[in-house]
């Protein structure tokens, strides 16, 4: 999905923003929210996770690559915020997070039941692996 395009919108004749940025949502995995990608065509791309964790660092990188003005960066930031909101509101991604959380809770309950069992170490390792997925 495109958030901004270069120049005017062909169909409506309306211009959105400066026309400097061609930005869009792409993905590397399909169903993992953190792997959703915001691309700034011919400049850079960032994952959802990178943008959520440190938006300002991402904007600084764009500024250094593209020599964008403060006004252009503010405009870009509005597109990024739309992308973040779209990822958070995507039903398929929400379902993925729900299933992942349920699996995490199941593993935590199982670990609690095996407090003094040697297999607890294996379960803790598996839980850490799940966190990194």
Secondary structure, 3 states (H helix, E strand, C coil): CEEECCCCCCCCCCCCCCCCCCEEEEECCCCCHHHEEEEECCCEEEEHHHHHHHHHHHHHHHHHHHCCCHHHHHHHHHHHHHHHHHHHHCHHHHHHHHHHHHHHHHHHHHHHHCCCCCCHHHHHHHHHHHHHC
